[in-house]
Structures are given as structure tokens and as C-alpha cells.
Amino acid sequence: MSSKTGAKKSALNEVVTREYTIHMHKHVFGKTFKKRAPTAIKAVRKFAEDAMGTKDVRLDPQFNKALWSRGIKGVEHRIRVRLSRKRNDAEDAKEKLYTYVTPVTITNFKGLQTQTID
């Protein structure tokens, strides 16, 4: 049996920015055409929540335009996003941190990996 000693480090305490590639096709494949873009938005929110560990996920309007650029049924197969975990400065906020999702313009997805931005 293995026992872990020491305190568990909370990932929520640090402010960080990372770039991810999200495979959208596996989320929207087989969905009704009129539900593809809304399903993709929900999938991005869930991905950001899981990756950054915050319940509060905010989408940049430019990201929304990029996702909807080909219409409700023409969602791109892959999309590159920048997820920024930021501090919530509002005094009545439920969460201390939130995640801000912005698009990254890219021509080719070959060989890309997750990058931490300083």
C-alpha cells in the first residue's frame, strides 16, 4: 500500500494561461444539425471547467463568433483555445477564480501540444 504524505497542492490558487486544442468533432458528431453549435459551446465550457478547475467559465465574444462563423451546423473539427484562469475581483462573487476562453487563430493543427503561456 502506498501512502501519500504532505499537503495536497490546490491548482486553484495560481493564475495561469494555457493553450489547448479541443477536438470538437467528437462532441458534435451525430448531433442534430440545429443543435451542433450550442452543443459545441457546452462542450467547451465543460472542457474549460475540467482543465482549469473553476465553475465560472466566461467566453470571449470573438471566440463565440469564431465558433459560429460557419453557422449552426458547420462546427470546425478542431479549435485552438487559450484558457486563462483569473482572479475574480468582485466582492460578492461566489467563486474566487474564473476561466476566460479566447480563440487562437491557427492554420494547421499538426504537432501542436498544450502550452503554458507566461
Biopython code that builds the backbone (N, CA, C, O; Angstrom):
import numpy as np
from Bio.PDB.StructureBuilder import StructureBuilder

atoms = [
    (1, "MET", "N", (0.836, -1.179, 0.000)),
    (1, "MET", "CA", (0.000, 0.000, 0.000)),
    (1, "MET", "C", (0.876, 1.237, 0.000)),
    (1, "MET", "O", (1.918, 1.295, 0.654)),
    (2, "SER", "N", (0.427, 2.203, -0.741)),
    (2, "SER", "CA", (1.182, 3.444, -0.794)),
    (2, "SER", "C", (0.437, 4.505, 0.004)),
    (2, "SER", "O", (-0.787, 4.619, -0.062)),
    (3, "SER", "N", (1.189, 5.253, 0.736)),
    (3, "SER", "CA", (0.579, 6.337, 1.498)),
    (3, "SER", "C", (1.207, 7.650, 1.050)),
    (3, "SER", "O", (2.423, 7.763, 0.895)),
    (4, "LYS", "N", (0.362, 8.612, 0.852)),
    (4, "LYS", "CA", (0.836, 9.924, 0.414)),
    (4, "LYS", "C", (1.004, 10.812, 1.634)),
    (4, "LYS", "O", (0.102, 10.934, 2.463)),
    (5, "THR", "N", (2.149, 11.415, 1.728)),
    (5, "THR", "CA", (2.394, 12.335, 2.828)),
    (5, "THR", "C", (2.527, 13.736, 2.265)),
    (5, "THR", "O", (2.923, 13.918, 1.114)),
    (6, "GLY", "N", (2.200, 14.704, 3.065)),
    (6, "GLY", "CA", (2.283, 16.093, 2.635)),
    (6, "GLY", "C", (0.911, 16.622, 2.255)),
    (6, "GLY", "O", (-0.049, 15.872, 2.082)),
    (7, "ALA", "N", (0.855, 17.914, 2.135)),
    (7, "ALA", "CA", (-0.410, 18.564, 1.814)),
    (7, "ALA", "C", (-0.643, 18.525, 0.308)),
    (7, "ALA", "O", (0.299, 18.605, -0.480)),
    (8, "LYS", "N", (-1.872, 18.405, -0.068)),
    (8, "LYS", "CA", (-2.232, 18.411, -1.482)),
    (8, "LYS", "C", (-2.251, 19.853, -1.972)),
    (8, "LYS", "O", (-2.897, 20.710, -1.369)),
    (9, "LYS", "N", (-1.556, 20.113, -3.043)),
    (9, "LYS", "CA", (-1.480, 21.468, -3.587)),
    (9, "LYS", "C", (-2.726, 21.749, -4.419)),
    (9, "LYS", "O", (-3.064, 20.978, -5.317)),
    (10, "SER", "N", (-3.384, 22.815, -4.131)),
    (10, "SER", "CA", (-4.583, 23.186, -4.855)),
    (10, "SER", "C", (-4.197, 23.929, -6.128)),
    (10, "SER", "O", (-3.448, 24.905, -6.085)),
    (11, "ALA", "N", (-4.707, 23.468, -7.243)),
    (11, "ALA", "CA", (-4.418, 24.118, -8.518)),
    (11, "ALA", "C", (-5.192, 25.422, -8.668)),
    (11, "ALA", "O", (-4.904, 26.225, -9.556)),
    (12, "LEU", "N", (-6.160, 25.623, -7.812)),
    (12, "LEU", "CA", (-6.991, 26.820, -7.932)),
    (12, "LEU", "C", (-6.290, 28.087, -7.467)),
    (12, "LEU", "O", (-6.738, 29.188, -7.788)),
    (13, "ASN", "N", (-5.209, 27.958, -6.725)),
    (13, "ASN", "CA", (-4.576, 29.135, -6.144)),
    (13, "ASN", "C", (-3.726, 29.920, -7.120)),
    (13, "ASN", "O", (-3.429, 31.089, -6.873)),
    (14, "GLU", "N", (-3.327, 29.309, -8.220)),
    (14, "GLU", "CA", (-2.438, 30.013, -9.125)),
    (14, "GLU", "C", (-3.169, 30.520, -10.357)),
    (14, "GLU", "O", (-4.070, 29.863, -10.879)),
    (15, "VAL", "N", (-2.766, 31.702, -10.814)),
    (15, "VAL", "CA", (-3.303, 32.289, -12.031)),
    (15, "VAL", "C", (-2.403, 31.824, -13.174)),
    (15, "VAL", "O", (-1.189, 32.022, -13.138)),
    (16, "VAL", "N", (-3.006, 31.208, -14.182)),
    (16, "VAL", "CA", (-2.214, 30.615, -15.261)),
    (16, "VAL", "C", (-2.979, 30.730, -16.580)),
    (16, "VAL", "O", (-4.206, 30.836, -16.598)),
    (17, "THR", "N", (-2.221, 30.705, -17.689)),
    (17, "THR", "CA", (-2.800, 30.738, -19.024)),
    (17, "THR", "C", (-2.213, 29.593, -19.837)),
    (17, "THR", "O", (-0.996, 29.413, -19.884)),
    (18, "ARG", "N", (-3.092, 28.818, -20.478)),
    (18, "ARG", "CA", (-2.646, 27.692, -21.296)),
    (18, "ARG", "C", (-3.390, 27.688, -22.623)),
    (18, "ARG", "O", (-4.513, 28.183, -22.726)),
    (19, "GLU", "N", (-2.737, 27.114, -23.646)),
    (19, "GLU", "CA", (-3.370, 26.926, -24.954)),
    (19, "GLU", "C", (-3.657, 25.447, -25.151)),
    (19, "GLU", "O", (-2.791, 24.600, -24.935)),
    (20, "TYR", "N", (-4.871, 25.149, -25.562)),
    (20, "TYR", "CA", (-5.310, 23.780, -25.790)),
    (20, "TYR", "C", (-5.902, 23.655, -27.190)),
    (20, "TYR", "O", (-6.378, 24.636, -27.760)),
    (21, "THR", "N", (-5.871, 22.454, -27.733)),
    (21, "THR", "CA", (-6.624, 22.114, -28.939)),
    (21, "THR", "C", (-7.764, 21.210, -28.500)),
    (21, "THR", "O", (-7.545, 20.176, -27.870)),
    (22, "ILE", "N", (-8.980, 21.610, -28.839)),
    (22, "ILE", "CA", (-10.156, 20.829, -28.476)),
    (22, "ILE", "C", (-10.679, 20.150, -29.736)),
    (22, "ILE", "O", (-10.918, 20.801, -30.753)),
    (23, "HIS", "N", (-10.853, 18.840, -29.655)),
    (23, "HIS", "CA", (-11.391, 18.074, -30.770)),
    (23, "HIS", "C", (-12.915, 18.172, -30.712)),
    (23, "HIS", "O", (-13.569, 17.423, -29.987)),
    (24, "MET", "N", (-13.471, 19.107, -31.487)),
    (24, "MET", "CA", (-14.904, 19.376, -31.419)),
    (24, "MET", "C", (-15.735, 18.297, -32.118)),
    (24, "MET", "O", (-16.887, 18.063, -31.753)),
    (25, "HIS", "N", (-15.148, 17.643, -33.123)),
    (25, "HIS", "CA", (-15.923, 16.696, -33.921)),
    (25, "HIS", "C", (-16.461, 15.548, -33.072)),
    (25, "HIS", "O", (-17.557, 15.052, -33.333)),
    (26, "LYS", "N", (-15.707, 15.118, -32.062)),
    (26, "LYS", "CA", (-16.193, 14.013, -31.238)),
    (26, "LYS", "C", (-17.353, 14.434, -30.340)),
    (26, "LYS", "O", (-18.087, 13.583, -29.837)),
    (27, "HIS", "N", (-17.522, 15.730, -30.137)),
    (27, "HIS", "CA", (-18.640, 16.213, -29.320)),
    (27, "HIS", "C", (-19.894, 16.453, -30.153)),
    (27, "HIS", "O", (-21.006, 16.287, -29.653)),
    (28, "VAL", "N", (-19.731, 16.842, -31.418)),
    (28, "VAL", "CA", (-20.902, 17.188, -32.233)),
    (28, "VAL", "C", (-21.264, 16.123, -33.252)),
    (28, "VAL", "O", (-22.309, 16.229, -33.894)),
    (29, "PHE", "N", (-20.428, 15.089, -33.424)),
    (29, "PHE", "CA", (-20.727, 14.036, -34.392)),
    (29, "PHE", "C", (-22.005, 13.304, -33.989)),
    (29, "PHE", "O", (-22.146, 12.846, -32.856)),
    (30, "GLY", "N", (-22.924, 13.205, -34.937)),
    (30, "GLY", "CA", (-24.180, 12.521, -34.682)),
    (30, "GLY", "C", (-25.261, 13.395, -34.073)),
    (30, "GLY", "O", (-26.393, 12.948, -33.891)),
    (31, "LYS", "N", (-24.921, 14.633, -33.758)),
    (31, "LYS", "CA", (-25.930, 15.545, -33.203)),
    (31, "LYS", "C", (-26.808, 16.106, -34.317)),
    (31, "LYS", "O", (-26.379, 16.206, -35.467)),
    (32, "THR", "N", (-28.016, 16.463, -33.973)),
    (32, "THR", "CA", (-28.913, 17.124, -34.901)),
    (32, "THR", "C", (-28.262, 18.415, -35.383)),
    (32, "THR", "O", (-27.633, 19.123, -34.597)),
    (33, "PHE", "N", (-28.409, 18.724, -36.662)),
    (33, "PHE", "CA", (-27.755, 19.891, -37.243)),
    (33, "PHE", "C", (-28.055, 21.177, -36.480)),
    (33, "PHE", "O", (-27.161, 22.001, -36.287)),
    (34, "LYS", "N", (-29.266, 21.353, -36.056)),
    (34, "LYS", "CA", (-29.647, 22.593, -35.387)),
    (34, "LYS", "C", (-29.169, 22.660, -33.940)),
    (34, "LYS", "O", (-29.395, 23.663, -33.262)),
    (35, "LYS", "N", (-28.511, 21.605, -33.457)),
    (35, "LYS", "CA", (-28.004, 21.612, -32.082)),
    (35, "LYS", "C", (-26.481, 21.541, -32.028)),
    (35, "LYS", "O", (-25.913, 21.450, -30.939)),
    (36, "ARG", "N", (-25.803, 21.581, -33.186)),
    (36, "ARG", "CA", (-24.358, 21.369, -33.200)),
    (36, "ARG", "C", (-23.576, 22.496, -32.540)),
    (36, "ARG", "O", (-22.755, 22.229, -31.663)),
    (37, "ALA", "N", (-23.804, 23.743, -32.931)),
    (37, "ALA", "CA", (-23.050, 24.859, -32.339)),
    (37, "ALA", "C", (-23.367, 25.028, -30.852)),
    (37, "ALA", "O", (-22.442, 25.227, -30.065)),
    (38, "PRO", "N", (-24.638, 24.957, -30.432)),
    (38, "PRO", "CA", (-24.902, 25.033, -28.990)),
    (38, "PRO", "C", (-24.249, 23.894, -28.201)),
    (38, "PRO", "O", (-23.786, 24.109, -27.081)),
    (39, "THR", "N", (-24.208, 22.698, -28.769)),
    (39, "THR", "CA", (-23.546, 21.574, -28.115)),
    (39, "THR", "C", (-22.050, 21.820, -28.014)),
    (39, "THR", "O", (-21.425, 21.472, -27.012)),
    (40, "ALA", "N", (-21.475, 22.420, -29.049)),
    (40, "ALA", "CA", (-20.042, 22.733, -29.039)),
    (40, "ALA", "C", (-19.713, 23.756, -27.956)),
    (40, "ALA", "O", (-18.681, 23.642, -27.294)),
    (41, "ILE", "N", (-20.564, 24.739, -27.769)),
    (41, "ILE", "CA", (-20.355, 25.736, -26.717)),
    (41, "ILE", "C", (-20.374, 25.062, -25.347)),
    (41, "ILE", "O", (-19.530, 25.346, -24.497)),
    (42, "LYS", "N", (-21.336, 24.172, -25.138)),
    (42, "LYS", "CA", (-21.418, 23.455, -23.860)),
    (42, "LYS", "C", (-20.193, 22.579, -23.644)),
    (42, "LYS", "O", (-19.701, 22.466, -22.522)),
    (43, "ALA", "N", (-19.697, 21.958, -24.713)),
    (43, "ALA", "CA", (-18.516, 21.099, -24.610)),
    (43, "ALA", "C", (-17.273, 21.916, -24.250)),
    (43, "ALA", "O", (-16.438, 21.464, -23.466)),
    (44, "VAL", "N", (-17.152, 23.114, -24.819)),
    (44, "VAL", "CA", (-16.010, 23.987, -24.497)),
    (44, "VAL", "C", (-16.094, 24.428, -23.044)),
    (44, "VAL", "O", (-15.079, 24.444, -22.348)),
    (45, "ARG", "N", (-17.277, 24.785, -22.576)),
    (45, "ARG", "CA", (-17.450, 25.171, -21.169)),
    (45, "ARG", "C", (-17.049, 24.034, -20.231)),
    (45, "ARG", "O", (-16.357, 24.261, -19.238)),
    (46, "LYS", "N", (-17.484, 22.808, -20.546)),
    (46, "LYS", "CA", (-17.143, 21.667, -19.709)),
    (46, "LYS", "C", (-15.643, 21.375, -19.756)),
    (46, "LYS", "O", (-15.042, 21.062, -18.728)),
    (47, "PHE", "N", (-15.038, 21.476, -20.936)),
    (47, "PHE", "CA", (-13.605, 21.255, -21.070)),
    (47, "PHE", "C", (-12.827, 22.273, -20.237)),
    (47, "PHE", "O", (-11.883, 21.912, -19.534)),
    (48, "ALA", "N", (-13.221, 23.539, -20.316)),
    (48, "ALA", "CA", (-12.535, 24.589, -19.559)),
    (48, "ALA", "C", (-12.714, 24.388, -18.056)),
    (48, "ALA", "O", (-11.787, 24.615, -17.279)),
    (49, "GLU", "N", (-13.895, 23.967, -17.659)),
    (49, "GLU", "CA", (-14.160, 23.704, -16.239)),
    (49, "GLU", "C", (-13.276, 22.577, -15.717)),
    (49, "GLU", "O", (-12.726, 22.671, -14.620)),
    (50, "ASP", "N", (-13.141, 21.507, -16.506)),
    (50, "ASP", "CA", (-12.324, 20.368, -16.095)),
    (50, "ASP", "C", (-10.837, 20.702, -16.130)),
    (50, "ASP", "O", (-10.093, 20.318, -15.227)),
    (51, "ALA", "N", (-10.399, 21.415, -17.164)),
    (51, "ALA", "CA", (-8.969, 21.694, -17.334)),
    (51, "ALA", "C", (-8.457, 22.702, -16.313)),
    (51, "ALA", "O", (-7.333, 22.577, -15.826)),
    (52, "MET", "N", (-9.269, 23.695, -15.989)),
    (52, "MET", "CA", (-8.810, 24.762, -15.104)),
    (52, "MET", "C", (-9.347, 24.653, -13.683)),
    (52, "MET", "O", (-8.854, 25.340, -12.789)),
    (53, "GLY", "N", (-10.338, 23.813, -13.457)),
    (53, "GLY", "CA", (-10.839, 23.604, -12.112)),
    (53, "GLY", "C", (-11.687, 24.724, -11.558)),
    (53, "GLY", "O", (-11.763, 24.894, -10.341)),
    (54, "THR", "N", (-12.332, 25.499, -12.430)),
    (54, "THR", "CA", (-13.219, 26.569, -11.973)),
    (54, "THR", "C", (-14.621, 26.323, -12.517)),
    (54, "THR", "O", (-14.789, 25.836, -13.635)),
    (55, "LYS", "N", (-15.612, 26.660, -11.723)),
    (55, "LYS", "CA", (-17.001, 26.524, -12.162)),
    (55, "LYS", "C", (-17.414, 27.689, -13.063)),
    (55, "LYS", "O", (-18.249, 27.529, -13.953)),
    (56, "ASP", "N", (-16.822, 28.858, -12.825)),
    (56, "ASP", "CA", (-17.160, 30.068, -13.571)),
    (56, "ASP", "C", (-16.326, 30.119, -14.850)),
    (56, "ASP", "O", (-15.123, 30.374, -14.795)),
    (57, "VAL", "N", (-16.961, 29.877, -16.006)),
    (57, "VAL", "CA", (-16.278, 29.909, -17.305)),
    (57, "VAL", "C", (-16.924, 31.000, -18.140)),
    (57, "VAL", "O", (-18.141, 31.013, -18.326)),
    (58, "ARG", "N", (-16.095, 31.926, -18.648)),
    (58, "ARG", "CA", (-16.590, 33.038, -19.460)),
    (58, "ARG", "C", (-15.998, 32.938, -20.856)),
    (58, "ARG", "O", (-14.803, 32.691, -21.018)),
    (59, "LEU", "N", (-16.842, 33.131, -21.862)),
    (59, "LEU", "CA", (-16.410, 33.028, -23.248)),
    (59, "LEU", "C", (-16.244, 34.413, -23.845)),
    (59, "LEU", "O", (-17.103, 35.280, -23.687)),
    (60, "ASP", "N", (-15.123, 34.609, -24.536)),
    (60, "ASP", "CA", (-14.867, 35.861, -25.239)),
    (60, "ASP", "C", (-15.833, 35.980, -26.424)),
    (60, "ASP", "O", (-16.094, 34.978, -27.090)),
    (61, "PRO", "N", (-16.362, 37.152, -26.702)),
    (61, "PRO", "CA", (-17.245, 37.302, -27.870)),
    (61, "PRO", "C", (-16.574, 36.907, -29.193)),
    (61, "PRO", "O", (-17.238, 36.413, -30.104)),
    (62, "GLN", "N", (-15.268, 37.123, -29.292)),
    (62, "GLN", "CA", (-14.557, 36.714, -30.504)),
    (62, "GLN", "C", (-14.529, 35.186, -30.636)),
    (62, "GLN", "O", (-14.599, 34.649, -31.742)),
    (63, "PHE", "N", (-14.426, 34.499, -29.504)),
    (63, "PHE", "CA", (-14.488, 33.032, -29.537)),
    (63, "PHE", "C", (-15.851, 32.573, -30.015)),
    (63, "PHE", "O", (-15.951, 31.654, -30.829)),
    (64, "ASN", "N", (-16.893, 33.202, -29.520)),
    (64, "ASN", "CA", (-18.259, 32.855, -29.923)),
    (64, "ASN", "C", (-18.435, 33.061, -31.428)),
    (64, "ASN", "O", (-19.036, 32.229, -32.108)),
    (65, "LYS", "N", (-17.907, 34.175, -31.944)),
    (65, "LYS", "CA", (-18.010, 34.452, -33.379)),
    (65, "LYS", "C", (-17.226, 33.424, -34.187)),
    (65, "LYS", "O", (-17.673, 32.990, -35.248)),
    (66, "ALA", "N", (-16.058, 33.034, -33.684)),
    (66, "ALA", "CA", (-15.230, 32.051, -34.392)),
    (66, "ALA", "C", (-15.930, 30.699, -34.447)),
    (66, "ALA", "O", (-15.887, 30.018, -35.472)),
    (67, "LEU", "N", (-16.572, 30.308, -33.353)),
    (67, "LEU", "CA", (-17.253, 29.008, -33.323)),
    (67, "LEU", "C", (-18.488, 29.009, -34.223)),
    (67, "LEU", "O", (-18.785, 28.014, -34.884)),
    (68, "TRP", "N", (-19.198, 30.124, -34.242)),
    (68, "TRP", "CA", (-20.428, 30.231, -35.025)),
    (68, "TRP", "C", (-20.172, 30.727, -36.450)),
    (68, "TRP", "O", (-21.130, 30.929, -37.196)),
    (69, "SER", "N", (-18.921, 30.930, -36.852)),
    (69, "SER", "CA", (-18.619, 31.550, -38.147)),
    (69, "SER", "C", (-19.139, 30.749, -39.335)),
    (69, "SER", "O", (-19.470, 31.332, -40.367)),
    (70, "ARG", "N", (-19.218, 29.430, -39.213)),
    (70, "ARG", "CA", (-19.711, 28.588, -40.302)),
    (70, "ARG", "C", (-21.167, 28.172, -40.091)),
    (70, "ARG", "O", (-21.660, 27.258, -40.752)),
    (71, "GLY", "N", (-21.841, 28.839, -39.179)),
    (71, "GLY", "CA", (-23.256, 28.569, -38.963)),
    (71, "GLY", "C", (-23.495, 27.577, -37.837)),
    (71, "GLY", "O", (-22.570, 27.144, -37.150)),
    (72, "ILE", "N", (-24.766, 27.231, -37.671)),
    (72, "ILE", "CA", (-25.152, 26.376, -36.548)),
    (72, "ILE", "C", (-24.730, 24.926, -36.770)),
    (72, "ILE", "O", (-24.507, 24.198, -35.804)),
    (73, "LYS", "N", (-24.616, 24.496, -38.030)),
    (73, "LYS", "CA", (-24.308, 23.095, -38.276)),
    (73, "LYS", "C", (-22.906, 22.856, -38.824)),
    (73, "LYS", "O", (-22.520, 21.705, -39.025)),
    (74, "GLY", "N", (-22.135, 23.910, -39.071)),
    (74, "GLY", "CA", (-20.811, 23.756, -39.661)),
    (74, "GLY", "C", (-19.683, 23.967, -38.672)),
    (74, "GLY", "O", (-18.756, 24.730, -38.945)),
    (75, "VAL", "N", (-19.744, 23.312, -37.542)),
    (75, "VAL", "CA", (-18.720, 23.481, -36.500)),
    (75, "VAL", "C", (-17.411, 22.850, -36.979)),
    (75, "VAL", "O", (-17.401, 21.755, -37.541)),
    (76, "GLU", "N", (-16.306, 23.567, -36.742)),
    (76, "GLU", "CA", (-14.979, 23.065, -37.124)),
    (76, "GLU", "C", (-14.680, 21.756, -36.397)),
    (76, "GLU", "O", (-15.203, 21.511, -35.310)),
    (77, "HIS", "N", (-13.841, 20.922, -36.998)),
    (77, "HIS", "CA", (-13.484, 19.654, -36.367)),
    (77, "HIS", "C", (-12.591, 19.858, -35.148)),
    (77, "HIS", "O", (-12.716, 19.148, -34.150)),
    (78, "ARG", "N", (-11.690, 20.834, -35.238)),
    (78, "ARG", "CA", (-10.815, 21.158, -34.105)),
    (78, "ARG", "C", (-10.787, 22.658, -33.925)),
    (78, "ARG", "O", (-10.962, 23.416, -34.879)),
    (79, "ILE", "N", (-10.563, 23.084, -32.686)),
    (79, "ILE", "CA", (-10.452, 24.512, -32.402)),
    (79, "ILE", "C", (-9.365, 24.710, -31.354)),
    (79, "ILE", "O", (-9.271, 23.948, -30.392)),
    (80, "ARG", "N", (-8.551, 25.730, -31.548)),
    (80, "ARG", "CA", (-7.459, 26.040, -30.619)),
    (80, "ARG", "C", (-7.939, 27.171, -29.722)),
    (80, "ARG", "O", (-8.405, 28.203, -30.206)),
    (81, "VAL", "N", (-7.822, 26.972, -28.415)),
    (81, "VAL", "CA", (-8.301, 27.976, -27.458)),
    (81, "VAL", "C", (-7.215, 28.302, -26.452)),
    (81, "VAL", "O", (-6.337, 27.485, -26.173)),
    (82, "ARG", "N", (-7.290, 29.502, -25.916)),
    (82, "ARG", "CA", (-6.423, 29.937, -24.821)),
    (82, "ARG", "C", (-7.296, 30.077, -23.581)),
    (82, "ARG", "O", (-8.224, 30.885, -23.550)),
    (83, "LEU", "N", (-6.989, 29.285, -22.564)),
    (83, "LEU", "CA", (-7.738, 29.325, -21.307)),
    (83, "LEU", "C", (-6.920, 30.068, -20.273)),
    (83, "LEU", "O", (-5.783, 29.697, -19.984)),
    (84, "SER", "N", (-7.502, 31.121, -19.716)),
    (84, "SER", "CA", (-6.826, 31.931, -18.709)),
    (84, "SER", "C", (-7.591, 31.839, -17.402)),
    (84, "SER", "O", (-8.771, 32.183, -17.336)),
    (85, "ARG", "N", (-6.915, 31.375, -16.365)),
    (85, "ARG", "CA", (-7.519, 31.354, -15.038)),
    (85, "ARG", "C", (-7.182, 32.684, -14.383)),
    (85, "ARG", "O", (-6.010, 33.020, -14.212)),
    (86, "LYS", "N", (-8.212, 33.438, -14.018)),
    (86, "LYS", "CA", (-8.031, 34.789, -13.483)),
    (86, "LYS", "C", (-8.724, 34.918, -12.144)),
    (86, "LYS", "O", (-9.626, 34.148, -11.812)),
    (87, "ARG", "N", (-8.287, 35.909, -11.380)),
    (87, "ARG", "CA", (-8.910, 36.190, -10.086)),
    (87, "ARG", "C", (-10.189, 36.998, -10.297)),
    (87, "ARG", "O", (-10.254, 37.885, -11.148)),
    (88, "ASN", "N", (-11.192, 36.671, -9.506)),
    (88, "ASN", "CA", (-12.461, 37.377, -9.568)),
    (88, "ASN", "C", (-12.423, 38.490, -8.531)),
    (88, "ASN", "O", (-12.378, 38.221, -7.331)),
    (89, "ASP", "N", (-12.442, 39.743, -8.989)),
    (89, "ASP", "CA", (-12.285, 40.893, -8.094)),
    (89, "ASP", "C", (-13.600, 41.393, -7.501)),
    (89, "ASP", "O", (-13.586, 42.251, -6.619)),
    (90, "ALA", "N", (-14.714, 40.882, -7.960)),
    (90, "ALA", "CA", (-16.000, 41.313, -7.411)),
    (90, "ALA", "C", (-16.135, 40.794, -5.982)),
    (90, "ALA", "O", (-15.862, 39.626, -5.707)),
    (91, "GLU", "N", (-16.555, 41.669, -5.085)),
    (91, "GLU", "CA", (-16.617, 41.277, -3.674)),
    (91, "GLU", "C", (-17.764, 40.316, -3.371)),
    (91, "GLU", "O", (-17.704, 39.582, -2.384)),
    (92, "ASP", "N", (-18.808, 40.308, -4.203)),
    (92, "ASP", "CA", (-19.936, 39.414, -3.954)),
    (92, "ASP", "C", (-19.875, 38.146, -4.815)),
    (92, "ASP", "O", (-20.893, 37.483, -5.011)),
    (93, "ALA", "N", (-18.700, 37.810, -5.324)),
    (93, "ALA", "CA", (-18.553, 36.651, -6.208)),
    (93, "ALA", "C", (-18.577, 35.349, -5.405)),
    (93, "ALA", "O", (-18.040, 35.273, -4.299)),
    (94, "LYS", "N", (-19.212, 34.330, -5.985)),
    (94, "LYS", "CA", (-19.249, 33.021, -5.346)),
    (94, "LYS", "C", (-17.902, 32.317, -5.467)),
    (94, "LYS", "O", (-17.439, 31.672, -4.526)),
    (95, "GLU", "N", (-17.281, 32.450, -6.634)),
    (95, "GLU", "CA", (-16.001, 31.797, -6.910)),
    (95, "GLU", "C", (-14.863, 32.801, -6.810)),
    (95, "GLU", "O", (-15.031, 33.967, -7.168)),
    (96, "LYS", "N", (-13.713, 32.361, -6.329)),
    (96, "LYS", "CA", (-12.544, 33.241, -6.236)),
    (96, "LYS", "C", (-11.862, 33.426, -7.586)),
    (96, "LYS", "O", (-11.250, 34.461, -7.849)),
    (97, "LEU", "N", (-11.976, 32.412, -8.434)),
    (97, "LEU", "CA", (-11.327, 32.442, -9.742)),
    (97, "LEU", "C", (-12.337, 32.140, -10.838)),
    (97, "LEU", "O", (-13.366, 31.507, -10.599)),
    (98, "TYR", "N", (-12.023, 32.607, -12.054)),
    (98, "TYR", "CA", (-12.842, 32.257, -13.205)),
    (98, "TYR", "C", (-11.923, 31.953, -14.381)),
    (98, "TYR", "O", (-10.751, 32.330, -14.377)),
    (99, "THR", "N", (-12.457, 31.273, -15.380)),
    (99, "THR", "CA", (-11.710, 30.924, -16.578)),
    (99, "THR", "C", (-12.247, 31.735, -17.745)),
    (99, "THR", "O", (-13.457, 31.809, -17.962)),
    (100, "TYR", "N", (-11.319, 32.353, -18.504)),
    (100, "TYR", "CA", (-11.685, 33.154, -19.669)),
    (100, "TYR", "C", (-11.187, 32.437, -20.919)),
    (100, "TYR", "O", (-10.000, 32.133, -21.035)),
    (101, "VAL", "N", (-12.099, 32.167, -21.854)),
    (101, "VAL", "CA", (-11.785, 31.406, -23.059)),
    (101, "VAL", "C", (-11.693, 32.356, -24.247)),
    (101, "VAL", "O", (-12.641, 33.081, -24.548)),
    (102, "THR", "N", (-10.522, 32.347, -24.932)),
    (102, "THR", "CA", (-10.328, 33.163, -26.126)),
    (102, "THR", "C", (-9.859, 32.263, -27.273)),
    (102, "THR", "O", (-9.236, 31.229, -27.030)),
    (103, "PRO", "N", (-10.152, 32.645, -28.512)),
    (103, "PRO", "CA", (-9.720, 31.815, -29.646)),
    (103, "PRO", "C", (-8.268, 32.114, -30.022)),
    (103, "PRO", "O", (-7.764, 33.209, -29.777)),
    (104, "VAL", "N", (-7.612, 31.127, -30.619)),
    (104, "VAL", "CA", (-6.271, 31.296, -31.163)),
    (104, "VAL", "C", (-6.363, 30.977, -32.647)),
    (104, "VAL", "O", (-6.776, 29.883, -33.030)),
    (105, "THR", "N", (-5.974, 31.939, -33.480)),
    (105, "THR", "CA", (-6.020, 31.730, -34.918)),
    (105, "THR", "C", (-4.825, 30.887, -35.343)),
    (105, "THR", "O", (-3.682, 31.208, -35.018)),
    (106, "ILE", "N", (-5.095, 29.819, -36.064)),
    (106, "ILE", "CA", (-4.052, 28.878, -36.458)),
    (106, "ILE", "C", (-4.436, 28.267, -37.802)),
    (106, "ILE", "O", (-5.618, 28.106, -38.104)),
    (107, "THR", "N", (-3.423, 27.927, -38.612)),
    (107, "THR", "CA", (-3.711, 27.362, -39.926)),
    (107, "THR", "C", (-3.621, 25.845, -39.933)),
    (107, "THR", "O", (-4.354, 25.189, -40.673)),
    (108, "ASN", "N", (-2.731, 25.271, -39.118)),
    (108, "ASN", "CA", (-2.506, 23.835, -39.137)),
    (108, "ASN", "C", (-2.431, 23.313, -37.706)),
    (108, "ASN", "O", (-1.773, 23.917, -36.858)),
    (109, "PHE", "N", (-3.098, 22.199, -37.434)),
    (109, "PHE", "CA", (-3.129, 21.631, -36.091)),
    (109, "PHE", "C", (-2.087, 20.540, -35.883)),
    (109, "PHE", "O", (-1.999, 19.974, -34.793)),
    (110, "LYS", "N", (-1.302, 20.235, -36.902)),
    (110, "LYS", "CA", (-0.345, 19.138, -36.821)),
    (110, "LYS", "C", (0.758, 19.443, -35.812)),
    (110, "LYS", "O", (1.371, 20.510, -35.853)),
    (111, "GLY", "N", (1.004, 18.504, -34.912)),
    (111, "GLY", "CA", (2.121, 18.601, -33.980)),
    (111, "GLY", "C", (1.943, 19.567, -32.822)),
    (111, "GLY", "O", (2.896, 19.816, -32.084)),
    (112, "LEU", "N", (0.752, 20.115, -32.642)),
    (112, "LEU", "CA", (0.526, 21.054, -31.549)),
    (112, "LEU", "C", (0.303, 20.313, -30.239)),
    (112, "LEU", "O", (-0.311, 19.246, -30.216)),
    (113, "GLN", "N", (0.798, 20.878, -29.162)),
    (113, "GLN", "CA", (0.576, 20.337, -27.839)),
    (113, "GLN", "C", (0.119, 21.458, -26.927)),
    (113, "GLN", "O", (0.134, 22.629, -27.305)),
    (114, "THR", "N", (-0.288, 21.087, -25.717)),
    (114, "THR", "CA", (-0.706, 22.081, -24.743)),
    (114, "THR", "C", (0.495, 22.920, -24.337)),
    (114, "THR", "O", (1.556, 22.384, -24.017)),
    (115, "GLN", "N", (0.324, 24.234, -24.350)),
    (115, "GLN", "CA", (1.401, 25.146, -23.997)),
    (115, "GLN", "C", (0.968, 26.023, -22.835)),
    (115, "GLN", "O", (-0.173, 26.480, -22.773)),
    (116, "THR", "N", (1.901, 26.250, -21.913)),
    (116, "THR", "CA", (1.657, 27.196, -20.829)),
    (116, "THR", "C", (2.242, 28.537, -21.243)),
    (116, "THR", "O", (3.414, 28.627, -21.610)),
    (117, "ILE", "N", (1.419, 29.578, -21.182)),
    (117, "ILE", "CA", (1.823, 30.921, -21.587)),
    (117, "ILE", "C", (2.201, 31.701, -20.330)),
    (117, "ILE", "O", (1.484, 31.651, -19.330)),
    (118, "ASP", "N", (3.302, 32.409, -20.375)),
    (118, "ASP", "CA", (3.718, 33.228, -19.227)),
    (118, "ASP", "C", (3.154, 34.612, -19.280)),
    (118, "ASP", "O", (3.412, 35.419, -18.387)),
]
sb = StructureBuilder()
sb.init_structure("model")
sb.init_model(0)
sb.init_chain("A")
sb.init_seg("    ")
for serial, (resi, resn, name, xyz) in enumerate(atoms, 1):
    if name == "N":
        sb.init_residue(resn, " ", resi, " ")
    sb.init_atom(name, np.array(xyz, "f"), 0.0, 1.0, " ", f" {name:<3s}", serial, name[0])
structure = sb.get_structure()
